[in-house]
């Protein structure tokens, strides 16, 4: 009995010691706990890492073919402008136009009183008839041999002189009419009926408004955008936009401004566009592949360069210097953005180059509207 008691006590003490160590879980349970703990810790660590990265909105914006445009301040100008002058002295006998009248080439603007010039013409014409009759009679006698050839030659010389006198008298009469040299509008009338004028006195100012010319000065850096014969637009101060053709680009810069004169010719058949109106001349170059982006997307890097930030395949921020192709109503049209780039459209000012970020894709509908607005707003 005593030995059994001692054995029971020993077993009890051994069990108590084993329990005290805490090693009473099953092996399977220990293995499961050991395998689950690292996975849970890894998931938690990954979530914490993602949460720590700055989140930015990105979008792959479809690119469009867009013509580069250069906008310059300008003014409309008449195609031609002439001050019509009196070609002879005298009194204005008839003034046939008023300011603002449209005239055609060859129309008489004013007439100067003849004052004997028409009479001189009639006398010269009579003298010519007489000289012609005498010359004919003498030449018949010369042909018959009854008159010396020398006398026939003298008669022909007299005839030529009489013809010259008629031409001179006719020219004096023709000078009495002030005639429009081309189609246009009488902008200013400088004389009145009965006014005395001398040779060279201004009578009226004639301007040709069809076509109308848009005149501007382009910077030397933008000189290569457009060429003679290219299409260009004029945005008038009244909001109207008309399209024309570049007809002239100067090859010598203005000494003071280092700019080059550009002339855009626009049809103006109804003469609604006046000369001297303020306008914006819009020159267009060849179409280039460009990306429409909101103005808010543009940022500056540490060097002060203008550009946009994108996210590469490693979710790192990359800065791209840009070239402004056009500034439309809805967006900026930019060159220099790689095709398929994920452009940061939100949060770009809070991340630096090379920083790893958590990119979130922008809404597709927003991107579609952006492209539509940019395309519609480009002029």
Secondary structure as UniProt FT lines:
FT   HELIX           2..21
FT   HELIX           27..52
FT   STRAND          54..60
FT   STRAND          63..85
FT   STRAND          90..95
FT   TURN            99..100
FT   STRAND          102..103
FT   TURN            105..106
FT   STRAND          108..112
FT   TURN            115..116
FT   HELIX           117..144
FT   HELIX           149..174
FT   TURN            175..176
FT   STRAND          177..179
FT   STRAND          184..189
FT   TURN            193..194
FT   STRAND          196..197
FT   TURN            199..200
FT   STRAND          202..219
FT   HELIX           220..222
FT   TURN            223..224
FT   TURN            228..229
FT   STRAND          231..236
FT   TURN            237..238
FT   STRAND          241..249
FT   TURN            255..257
FT   STRAND          259..266
FT   TURN            269..270
FT   TURN            275..276
FT   STRAND          278..293
FT   HELIX           295..297
FT   STRAND          299..300
FT   TURN            302..303
FT   STRAND          306..311
FT   TURN            313..314
FT   STRAND          316..321
FT   STRAND          323..327
FT   STRAND          332..335
FT   TURN            339..340
FT   STRAND          342..346
FT   HELIX           348..350
FT   TURN            353..354
FT   STRAND          356..361
FT   HELIX           364..377
//
